[in-house]
């Protein structure tokens, strides 16, 4: 496309339209943010800081010194139930969620956990040692493996909101895990589209996307195990997707050997984002298959065609009435230019 010509782009799997509308008065580097401010408690009163472990619900899991006791100091990563959960655990462990066709309402059963990424109140992922970030990702994997065994769970969403503009209520770096008793419509539609594509082509669309994109203009960085790309139909300036080369539908399939290269890739893309766009607020979300993948009519599992990914979604603008009214996002930075700027770092 011309550098000054708007273009509508359609995401081939979700069917979502994006309007790429470059602003001729701005360069990609002009979409920068000051350090992401967060409302909420300071270090002196932060419930996630060491020494205030009793201000959170009792921990579910932790990476801590061998000699330290649960809910005490000496930890590097903690997992606790969300104090104000969006969904609550069922009273009966044997509860199984009814099929979505059974009605328009059902109990709000599920699991809502918080992973406190580290003891430092101000140290974000790109500032953590790779070994520490590797352990954070390992905690995610292990928690998802445990939650997948819960009978009420149909879909698990891992997400991080960094900065007040992204909805974070606490500055202290943390990530949330929300396990739902239903598969959200957007996820269901994309999974169905990937299965249709897979049956028609005989291959996973995520694997094919990597093959097609890693030598093209939207590549951000690539290693032996993971690839980072600016999506063709990017919704936001400097949107980046990180995908594993090895096919897997669920994040829980990560091996121990996968964790270190994934940590290195995530640090790299966040470092590049900070260098190009300042220190923007962002959402980091895990997109993956539903927990209970069913067999398709061709005898192959849904997991054969769904490829998990991390989506890094910077908050460098405002989602306004047009987006809410149409579901079509307006992105002022051409994805190819965003990728080029990120590659230069």
Protein Blocks (a to p, Z undefined) as FASTA:
>chain_A
ZZkbccddddfklopacdddddfkbcfklmccdddddedjdfklpckbghilmmpccdfb
dcddfkbcehiahiabdcdddfbdfbdcdfblkbccddfklojbdcdddddddddfbfbf
klcfklpcfklmmmmmmmmmmmmmmmmmpmkbmbdcddddedjklopabfbacddddddf
bdcfklmmmmmmmmmmmmmnopafklmmmmmmmmmmkbfbdcfkbccdddfklcbghiac
dddfbgcfbfklpcfklmmmmmmmmmmmmmmmmmmnopaddddddddddfblcddfkopa
fklmgccdddddddfbdcdfklmmnopacdfbdfklmmmmmmmZZ
